[in-house]
Amino acid sequence: MDTAIENRAETAPKHWAFDRKLPLADQLYGHLRERIISLELPPGTSLSRNELSDFYRVSQTPLRDAILRLEKEGLVEIFPQSRTVVTRIDTGRVREDQFLRSAVETEIIALIAADPDKSRLAPVRDAFQRQVAISDRNGDFQDFVKLDKAFHRQLFAAAGKLGLYALIDERSGQLDRVRRFHLHLPDEGKMQQVIADHRAILAAVEAGDVEGARTAMRSHLSGTLSKLDELAARFPDSFG
């Protein structure tokens, strides 16, 4: 595997603390999911429930519930009475999830572009400017990824369709892992391409150009998918 990807765990958190006001299983699920999507726990990783229980300092019950949710998403495979393994990336599922996301998000951006009131775009602009700042100073990669998600989430919020974002996000685990592989490749310039794409999307929306916004979003979302076969060939142990 690429050295940059192998070193991804160096900045991973060494401990974890939960919020007593929120359901423990939900927090475990969210944290484990992010570790899988970020490739801290890459495809093929064996997950010991005893080790996870010790790491998170929790009982087996909430941990089991979290792992079952991850299995439902296809991010782990459970072998009864044996082990749990982080799945290899299912390229068929990736293409399906990309189809869903593109269908929904191109219409989300069209709604925003058609609305003459652009006041709801302030959080979108903020996420974009913070991404630009990180890119300009070659800043933290994980912060850039978080702001990328924030950019898209705020688009759904601006369209008044935030509930749909949760649906799309839940179905994007496989796709998000592919995007992390793509972003980790230093020779691809993916971070700069994301900035250029987001700038084009915002420009079309600000101009009220509905079809232009659709086209910019569709182009943006197709970038990683166009690299899927190449990534699968480059990292055969991580793709199914």
C-alpha positions in Angstrom: 0.0 0.0 0.0 1.1 3.6 -0.6 3.4 4.9 2.1 1.2 8.0 2.6 -1.7 5.8 3.3 0.2 3.4 5.5 1.2 6.4 7.7 -2.4 7.7 8.1 -2.7 6.3 11.6 0.2 8.4 12.9 -2.2 11.3 13.6 -5.0 9.1 14.8 -6.3 9.8 18.3 -4.7 7.7 21.0 -7.7 7.8 23.3 -11.4 8.3 23.2 -13.9 10.0 25.5 -17.7 9.7 25.2 -20.4 12.3 25.9 -22.6 11.0 28.7 -25.5 13.0 27.3 -25.7 11.0 24.1 -26.4 7.3 23.4 -23.1 5.3 23.8 -23.8 2.9 20.9 -24.4 5.9 18.5 -21.1 7.4 19.5 -19.2 4.2 19.1 -20.7 3.6 15.7 -19.8 7.2 14.6 -16.2 6.9 15.8 -15.6 3.5 14.4 -17.2 4.5 11.1 -14.9 7.5 10.8 -11.9 5.3 11.6 -12.9 2.9 8.8 -13.7 5.7 6.2 -10.5 7.6 7.0 -8.5 4.4 6.4 -7.1 4.4 9.9 -8.7 0.9 9.9 -8.1 -0.1 6.3 -9.9 -2.9 4.4 -9.0 -6.3 5.7 -8.3 -5.1 9.3 -9.5 -7.7 11.9 -11.5 -6.0 14.7 -11.2 -7.7 18.1 -14.2 -6.9 20.2 -12.1 -7.4 23.4 -9.5 -5.0 22.2 -12.1 -2.5 21.1 -13.9 -2.8 24.4 -10.6 -2.1 26.2 -9.8 0.9 23.8 -13.1 2.5 24.3 -13.5 1.3 27.9 -17.1 0.1 27.3 -19.0 -3.1 27.7 -19.7 -5.5 24.8 -23.3 -4.6 24.4 -23.1 -1.0 23.0 -20.1 -2.2 21.0 -22.0 -5.0 19.5 -24.9 -2.7 18.5 -22.4 -0.3 16.8 -20.7 -3.1 14.9 -24.1 -4.4 13.7 -24.9 -1.0 12.2 -21.5 -1.0 10.4 -22.3 -4.5 9.0 -25.6 -3.2 7.7 -23.7 -0.5 5.8 -21.3 -3.1 4.4 -18.3 -1.6 6.2 -17.6 -4.7 8.2 -18.3 -8.4 7.9 -19.1 -10.5 11.0 -18.0 -14.1 11.1 -20.1 -15.6 14.0 -18.0 -17.0 16.9 -14.9 -16.0 15.0 -14.0 -12.4 14.1 -15.1 -9.1 12.5 -13.3 -7.8 9.5 -13.3 -4.4 7.8 -14.6 -5.2 4.3 -12.9 -4.6 1.1 -14.5 -1.8 -1.0 -17.4 -3.1 -3.1 -17.0 -1.3 -6.4 -20.5 -2.2 -7.5 -21.9 -0.6 -4.3 -19.7 2.4 -4.9 -21.2 3.0 -8.4 -24.7 2.6 -7.0 -24.2 5.0 -4.1 -22.6 7.5 -6.5 -25.6 7.3 -8.7 -27.9 8.1 -5.8 -25.8 10.9 -4.5 -25.4 12.5 -8.0 -29.2 12.3 -8.6 -30.0 14.0 -5.3 -27.3 16.6 -5.1 -27.6 17.9 -8.6 -31.2 18.7 -7.8 -30.2 20.2 -4.4 -27.9 22.6 -6.1 -30.5 23.5 -8.7 -32.9 24.5 -6.0 -30.4 26.8 -4.4 -29.4 28.3 -7.8 -33.0 29.0 -8.6 -33.7 30.7 -5.3 -33.1 34.5 -5.6 -32.4 34.7 -1.9 -28.7 33.7 -1.4 -28.5 34.5 2.3 -28.5 30.9 3.3 -25.2 30.4 1.5 -23.2 32.1 4.2 -22.1 28.8 5.9 -21.3 27.3 2.5 -19.1 30.2 1.6 -17.4 29.9 5.0 -16.6 26.2 4.6 -15.2 26.9 1.2 -13.0 29.8 2.3 -11.6 27.7 5.1 -10.9 24.9 2.7 -9.0 27.4 0.5 -7.0 28.6 3.5 -6.0 25.0 4.4 -5.0 24.2 0.8 -3.0 27.4 0.5 -0.9 26.6 3.5 -0.7 22.8 2.8 -2.6 22.4 6.1 -4.1 19.4 7.9 -5.6 16.9 5.5 -8.2 15.7 8.0 -9.5 19.2 8.5 -9.8 19.6 4.8 -11.9 16.5 4.5 -14.1 17.7 7.4 -14.7 21.0 5.6 -15.4 19.2 2.4 -18.2 17.3 4.1 -19.4 20.6 5.8 -19.5 22.3 2.4 -21.9 19.6 1.0 -23.9 19.4 4.2 -24.5 23.1 4.2 -25.7 23.0 0.6 -28.5 20.6 1.8 -29.2 22.9 4.7 -29.5 25.9 2.3 -32.0 24.0 0.2 -34.0 23.1 3.4 -33.3 19.4 2.8 -31.0 18.6 5.6 -32.7 15.3 6.4 -31.7 14.0 2.9 -28.1 14.7 3.8 -28.2 12.1 6.6 -29.7 9.5 4.1 -27.0 10.2 1.5 -24.2 10.2 4.1 -25.3 6.9 5.5 -25.2 5.4 2.0 -21.8 6.8 1.2 -19.4 4.8 3.4 -18.0 2.8 0.5 -17.8 5.9 -1.7 -16.1 7.9 1.0 -13.4 5.3 1.4 -12.6 5.5 -2.3 -12.5 9.3 -2.0 -9.9 9.0 0.8 -7.7 6.7 -1.3 -8.0 9.3 -4.1 -7.2 12.3 -1.9 -4.2 10.5 -0.4 -2.4 10.2 -3.8 0.1 13.1 -3.8 0.5 13.0 -7.6 -3.2 13.5 -8.3 -3.7 17.1 -7.1 -7.1 16.0 -5.8 -7.2 18.7 -3.1 -6.7 21.5 -5.6 -9.3 20.0 -7.9 -11.9 19.9 -5.1 -11.2 23.7 -4.5 -11.7 24.4 -8.2 -14.9 22.4 -8.3 -16.3 24.0 -5.3 -15.5 27.5 -6.7 -17.3 26.6 -9.9 -20.3 25.3 -8.1 -20.6 28.5 -5.9 -20.1 30.8 -8.9 -23.0 29.1 -10.8 -25.2 29.3 -7.7 -24.4 32.9 -7.0 -25.2 33.7 -10.7 -28.5 31.9 -10.5 -27.4 29.6 -13.3 -29.4 26.5 -12.6 -28.1 24.3 -15.5 -24.6 25.5 -14.9 -24.8 24.6 -11.2 -26.1 21.1 -12.1 -23.3 20.6 -14.6 -20.6 21.8 -12.1 -22.0 19.5 -9.4 -22.3 16.5 -11.7 -18.7 17.0 -12.9 -17.5 17.4 -9.3 -19.1 14.2 -8.1 -17.9 12.2 -11.0 -14.2 12.9 -10.4 -13.4 10.1 -8.0 -15.7 7.6 -9.8 -13.6 8.1 -13.0 -10.6 6.9 -11.0 -12.3 3.8 -9.5 -10.9 1.2 -11.8 -7.4 2.7 -11.5 -7.6 2.8 -7.7 -8.8 -0.8 -7.6 -5.9 -1.9 -9.8 -3.4 0.1 -7.7 -4.7 -1.2 -4.3 -6.1 -4.7 -5.2 -6.0 -5.9 -1.6 -8.4 -3.1 -0.6 -11.0 -3.5 -3.3 -13.5 -6.3 -4.0 
